[in-house]
Amino acid sequence: MEFKDCDNEGQEEEQKEAIGEEVERSKIGIMRALAEREDPSAKDADGFMIRRFLRAGDLDIEKANTMFLKYLSWRRTFLPEGFISELEISTQLADNKLCMQGVDKQGRPIVVAFGGMPKGQEKFVAIGDLEGWGYSNSDIRAYLASLSILQV
């Protein structure tokens, strides 16, 4: 019969986690430098965003960087000014609610949700009423592209 030291196992797990976090931090720095070299707007991304792309790419820097650069390109296309002006949605801001914000370049509705995430929080839950939604009014390729950007 073999006895294991439970405290020792816990310490080993903590060491593995610490090493994994250090490797992740190192890769975040490498990816940031690579992305900023290819697209100067990447400097505006925080470490959490870069980490999300790294994790979505299984910590493969090249794969994550490709996804991140595609995201930046998409963002420039669909939000040319980089943001929605507060003047355009002042009433909704005052009411602290969700609203429709016109349509994009292809005529699709834009939904804006107001809320804040606590610092360091990376995940959220979205609930939508999809009444009337079906295959006849669906663009599966657009949904798949959205999911690949969001990395759900």
Secondary structure, 3 states (H helix, E strand, C coil): CCCCCHHHHHHHHHHHHHHHHHHHHHHHHHHHHHHHHHCHHHHHCCHHHHHHHHHHCCCCHHHHHHHHHHHHHHHHHHCCCCCCCHHHHHHHHHHCCCEEEEECCCCCEEEECCCCCCCCCCCCCCCCCCCCCCHHHCCHHHHHHHHHHHCC
